Amino acid sequence: MHKDCIYLDNNATTKVDPAIVEAMLPYFSDYYGNPSSMHTFGGQVGKAVRLAREQVAALLGAEESEIIFTSGGTEGDNAAIRAALLAQPQKRHIITTQVEHPAVLNVCQQLETQGYSVTYLSVNRQGQLDLNELEASLTGNTALVTIMYANNETGTVFPIEQIGLRVKESGALFHVDAVQAVGKIPMNMKTSTIDMLTLSGHKMHAPKGIGALYLRRGVRFRPMIIGGGQQRGRRAGTENVPGVVALGKAAELELLHLEEATAREKQLRDRLEQTLINTIPNCEVNGDPANRLPNTTNIGFKYIEGEAILLHLNKHNICASSGSACSSGSLEPSHVLRAMGLPYTILHGSIRFSLCRYTTEAEIDAVLAIMPDIIERLRALSPFKNDNVGWLQQQEKSVLGVGR
Ligand SMILES: Cc1ncc(COP(=O)(O)O)c(C=O)c1O
């Protein structure tokens, strides 16, 4: 892909900010000491790690001692879930949702084979949870509730603090995968009900392979990775210093830009979304229009395949993504859209545009200029048109019957 592509796939990963590259570079070559070493050379590096911890803590409204550096979102989710269970061995029940990232869902599925019972809360057509279902599922045996802040595919934001109040009443621990929300929604752990929170650097203009886990002071924790006792024994292994420095700088920049960048992204996103919906027939927005990340839109274009749209966009150097389970190389419709009960015709034709602070008006104009033509051409070739509605309805019944 040419470096000048129009990149609207920022929920998948983001460009590393040049200021972040600059901040981390000296820690490969000039300051390469081990942050745990006694000598001054290592001490300078230790200082940089401490500064990064302060910067990440500031973004979350947390204390420095509550930040554990990890290798990213997947490790944060795994570590939080396992730590919560190890700390309460007598409790054997977990609550999560049907629309979590595989970094949570696959851990929960594995835990089911190890004697835990897991409740997967359902969502409605807009991707929202029913808090009564949550309340009814909480028992004295519930060790952990792990729920994402915002959905990576639709951008739907869950009412995390309302959920947290219910979780606290039950005595369970509350973990939140906030990989998509940090930097887009203001966070303040001092007034929050969250016990543990996962974030990932590469969703906020830091490099891939670095992240952090927030662990509320006083919450019992059993580390997943043990060894040299780094990070107060909570995550062993010499820190990825350039990555840690980058994450700190990224946190500083996110805090600095949060208000103005998210307002701008929302305005661009709304223009993209509204214009597409108003000019292209038979399409609709997937997700909760009222509670959504400011940078994300997921739109279902009926009667065509999302992958075909992406290939056409790709020819014009435009990057977006579809709801298929691409990581597994399959073209199965997304588990998130299926859980929302979307009809077959929308499930397969949904694509996601996700913006960032670098997205420009001109880039949105370029997408708007090309989309109606792409959709019209694909619909002209589509076998799934109005004359096939009976067949489609049958498919919808079978997909929804099996998939929910
Ligand atoms: C909601 C969510 N959780 C977890 C992850 C995993 O993060 P990482 O790629 O840093 O392991 C992602 C990444 O796509 C995500 O969107």
Ligand as a Chemical Component Dictionary entry (heavy atoms), coordinates in Angstrom:
data_LIG
# 
_chem_comp.id                   LIG 
_chem_comp.type                 NON-POLYMER 
_chem_comp.pdbx_formal_charge   0 
_chem_comp.three_letter_code    LIG 
# 
loop_
_chem_comp_atom.comp_id 
_chem_comp_atom.atom_id 
_chem_comp_atom.alt_atom_id 
_chem_comp_atom.type_symbol 
_chem_comp_atom.charge 
_chem_comp_atom.model_Cartn_x 
_chem_comp_atom.model_Cartn_y 
_chem_comp_atom.model_Cartn_z 
_chem_comp_atom.pdbx_ordinal 
LIG C1 C1 C 0 -11.383 -3.966 22.022 1  
LIG C2 C2 C 0 -10.026 -4.555 21.812 2  
LIG N1 N1 N 0 -9.462  -5.292 22.780 3  
LIG C3 C3 C 0 -8.247  -5.847 22.658 4  
LIG C4 C4 C 0 -7.517  -5.683 21.496 5  
LIG C5 C5 C 0 -6.163  -6.328 21.391 6  
LIG O1 O1 O 0 -5.132  -5.362 21.505 7  
LIG P1 P1 P 0 -3.652  -5.667 20.992 8  
LIG O2 O2 O 0 -3.702  -5.675 19.506 9  
LIG O3 O3 O 0 -2.829  -4.529 21.542 10 
LIG O4 O4 O 0 -3.239  -6.976 21.579 11 
LIG C6 C6 C 0 -8.057  -4.938 20.436 12 
LIG C7 C7 C 0 -7.324  -4.804 19.171 13 
LIG O5 O5 O 0 -7.903  -4.806 18.097 14 
LIG C8 C8 C 0 -9.350  -4.355 20.602 15 
LIG O6 O6 O 0 -9.926  -3.633 19.637 16 
# 
loop_
_chem_comp_bond.comp_id 
_chem_comp_bond.atom_id_1 
_chem_comp_bond.atom_id_2 
_chem_comp_bond.value_order 
_chem_comp_bond.pdbx_ordinal 
LIG C1 C2 SING 1  
LIG C2 N1 SING 2  
LIG C2 C8 DOUB 3  
LIG N1 C3 DOUB 4  
LIG C3 C4 SING 5  
LIG C4 C5 SING 6  
LIG C4 C6 DOUB 7  
LIG C5 O1 SING 8  
LIG O1 P1 SING 9  
LIG P1 O2 DOUB 10 
LIG P1 O3 SING 11 
LIG P1 O4 SING 12 
LIG C6 C7 SING 13 
LIG C6 C8 SING 14 
LIG C7 O5 DOUB 15 
LIG C8 O6 SING 16 
# 
